[in-house]
Amino acid sequence: MDALLSLTVANMKSFVRDRAALFWTIAFPVIFVVLFGTLFGGGGTADYRVGWVDQDRTLASAQLEQAFAKLGVLTLTTTDQASGLASARNGQLDAVIVVPAGYGAATAAAGSAAAPGAPLALTLYTDLSHPTDAQTLEQIVSGVTTGVNQALSGRPPLLSVQTRPIQGSAVPTGATYYVPSILAMAIMQLGVFAAIPLVQQREKLILKRIGATPLPRWTLVGSNVLLRLVIASGQTVIILGIGIVGFKVQVTGSWVLIAGIVALGALMFTSLGYVIASFTRTEEAANGVTQVVQVLMMFLSGIFFPIDLMPDWMKTVATLLPLTYLGDALRQTMVGGSPFVPLTVGLAILAGWLTVCLGISARYFRWQ
Amino acid sequence: MPSSPGPADAVVACRDLHKRYGALEAVAGVSFDVHPGEVFGLLGPNGAGKTTTIEILEGIREADGGEVRVLGLDPRREARQIKARIGVQLQTASLYPYLTVGELIDLFGTFFPRRLPQQRMLDALELNEKRDAQTRTLSGGQQQRLSVALALVNDPELVFLDEPTTGLDPAARRSLWNVIRDLRTQGKSVLLTTHYMEEAEVLCDRLAIMDHGQLLELGTVEELVSRRFHERAVHFADIAGLEDSRMQGFPGVKRVAYEDGEVLLYTADVPATIGAVLAAADALDAPPHDLSVRRASLEDVFLDLTGHALRD
C-alpha cells in the first residue's frame, strides 16, 4: 500500500512537472470549453424531424403545416403534445411545434377588419443540448411566421414564436452540449496519453529497473490507473466548474452516476493507452500513434459534430468508437441530453471496450 | 529438487548457465561461485554475455538451462525473496527524469520490506548537495552514483553492478571505486561487470574473464597472471626488418606477441633480451623506440586468452 501510494505520488509529481503533459490534459480542454462556449453557433443543414402538434385543426392550421413542409428541411410528424415531447426527449424528434387552438379563428379575424388582440404564439420545443440545431430550427420557424405576418401586411403581427426546451424545467445554455463533450474528450486524451510515459519508462529501462525490485507488477499498473483516475476527477471538477460558473450549464443528473461514468471512461481509455503501448516500441512511435488515435476519435465520434450531420460512412465509424458513447452517456446524465443510445447500452459498450483492451494488453504488453 | 550447486555458503552459485537469443548463444555454459564478502568481477568485451549472466542472477531474465542459486534461493521460483535482499544497478542510469534525487531514493525505499534512511545513501554516494535536484539535471557521474545509491536503499547483502563506471571521467570513476571498496568493508558481497582491466585489477578479489558467452579463466588477479606468465614482457615499437622468427631466438624469450604496433617479448631473462634487442636494432640502424619492461598484466592474460585486446 505504501509503495502504491508513493508510486502514485511520484507519478503525479512527474506529471505536474512535465509541462507538456499538464498542458494537454488540463489547459487544452479548458481552452476548448472557453472557445466553444463563446463561439458556438453557425450550423449545418440537416433534415430535422419535427413533431407537429395541431391543437387548432382548422383549414388555416393545415395551410401553416403546408408552409413548413414546403421548406424541404423539416420532416413533419403529426402527434400530440405529450407523446411528441417524449419522442424529442429520447432523441426520435429534434423539435416539436405546437399550434394553439384559436389559430384559425385569429387568422380569419385578421383577414377581416376586426383588430386582433395580442399576437398568437406558436410554441417551438427544441433540444438545447444540441444548440446549433436549436438555433437553426428557431430561425426556420420564425422565418415562416414572418412570412405569414407579411402576407397579412398592414396589420399588427399576428404570429410570434415562443421557444421552450424539451428538457422542461432546466434552462440549458449553448455550452450544455459542449461541456460534456469536452469532458469526454479530456478523459479520452488522458487515457490514450498514458501510452507515452509507459513507452518512455520502458525505453529508458525504468520498468526493467523496477522489475529488479520486489515490487509486484500490479502495484505498478495500479498506481498508473490511480493517477489517471485522480487526474480525471480533477478534469471533471475544472471543466464542469467552468461550464457551471462561466456558461451557466445546469447539471441535472446524479453526481454519483457522473462520477461512475467518468471513472469507467478513464479506465477504458487508459486500457486503450496500454494497448497502444503494447504495439509501439519507441517514444516517437507512441507519440505519433497517440496523436492519430486522439484526433480520429475527436472528429469521428460525434462529440463535437452531431452524428446526424455526418455522411453515412462516418456515421458507421462513429457508432464503433467508444468516445461516442462516453460523450453520449455524459450528456445524458449531466444535462439530460437526448440519447444516441440508451444509457445502459452505452455503458455496456464502454465496458466491452474496456474488457477487450485489457485482454489485448494482458497478452501483448511487454515490460522490457 | 536438485541440491544446491557450489559451496553451501556461496552467495551466488551457477553451473552450466545457458541463454540463447535466436541464433545467438549469449551465455554458453557458464559456471562460477561468488563467496560472501568478496568483490567478484566479470571481465570481458561488450557482447561477451556479462549483462545477460548478471540479469539472470538478478531474476529479471530467465535462463534456458543450468542451475542457479542466489543467496541459496532459486531465481526461477523465488525471485521476489531474492530481489528483496539484493541491490541492482543496471547498465543504463536514466530514471524518472522529473523526480528529485531525494524523492527517488525514498520512492525506491518503499519497494522493499527493509530500507535504510535516505541520508545514509546521500552521504555514501556524495549526493547531499543534489538532494533536491531533478534527476534530468544531473551529470553522467552523478546519475551513475544515484543509480548505485538506489541499489543500496534496502541494505542488500549482495550488490550487482553492471558496468558501474562506463562513460565516467577518471575522477568520477575513482570516487565510485571508493564506494565499492566501502561496500566490501561493510561485509557486503559485490558482483560487478566491467570491461576496464584497471578496474578489475584494482577492485576485484577474484574475477572471471568472459568472451563469446564463455568463462575463459577464473581466479585472483595474481593467479590469472602467474598461471600464464612467469616471465616479464620487454616491449618496444615494432622495428621494420626485425623478423618474428629472429626474435624467437633471442636469449630468454619464450614467446613473441604484438599489440597496438608494439612488439612484446615475454622473457625469463630481461637483461639478455634487452641486450639482444639493442644489438639487432643497432645492426638495422633503427633505434628501438619506447623500449620498456613490465610485468605481465591482466591485459596480457586477456590478450593471450582471446587473441585480441580488450577495448571500450
Boltz contact constraints between the chains, C-beta under 6 A:
constraints:
  - contact:
      token1: [A, 2]
      token2: [B, 110]
      max_distance: 6.0
  - contact:
      token1: [A, 3]
      token2: [B, 110]
      max_distance: 6.0
  - contact:
      token1: [A, 3]
      token2: [B, 111]
      max_distance: 6.0
  - contact:
      token1: [A, 6]
      token2: [B, 107]
      max_distance: 6.0
  - contact:
      token1: [A, 6]
      token2: [B, 110]
      max_distance: 6.0
  - contact:
      token1: [A, 10]
      token2: [B, 99]
      max_distance: 6.0
  - contact:
      token1: [A, 10]
      token2: [B, 107]
      max_distance: 6.0
  - contact:
      token1: [A, 14]
      token2: [B, 96]
      max_distance: 6.0
  - contact:
      token1: [A, 14]
      token2: [B, 98]
      max_distance: 6.0
  - contact:
      token1: [A, 17]
      token2: [B, 98]
      max_distance: 6.0
  - contact:
      token1: [A, 18]
      token2: [B, 98]
      max_distance: 6.0
  - contact:
      token1: [A, 204]
      token2: [B, 94]
      max_distance: 6.0
  - contact:
      token1: [A, 205]
      token2: [B, 90]
      max_distance: 6.0
  - contact:
      token1: [A, 205]
      token2: [B, 92]
      max_distance: 6.0
  - contact:
      token1: [A, 206]
      token2: [B, 95]
      max_distance: 6.0
  - contact:
      token1: [A, 209]
      token2: [B, 90]
      max_distance: 6.0
  - contact:
      token1: [A, 211]
      token2: [B, 60]
      max_distance: 6.0
  - contact:
      token1: [A, 212]
      token2: [B, 58]
      max_distance: 6.0
  - contact:
      token1: [A, 212]
      token2: [B, 60]
      max_distance: 6.0
  - contact:
      token1: [A, 212]
      token2: [B, 88]
      max_distance: 6.0
  - contact:
      token1: [A, 213]
      token2: [B, 83]
      max_distance: 6.0
  - contact:
      token1: [A, 213]
      token2: [B, 111]
      max_distance: 6.0
  - contact:
      token1: [A, 214]
      token2: [B, 80]
      max_distance: 6.0
  - contact:
      token1: [A, 214]
      token2: [B, 83]
      max_distance: 6.0
  - contact:
      token1: [A, 214]
      token2: [B, 84]
      max_distance: 6.0
  - contact:
      token1: [A, 215]
      token2: [B, 111]
      max_distance: 6.0
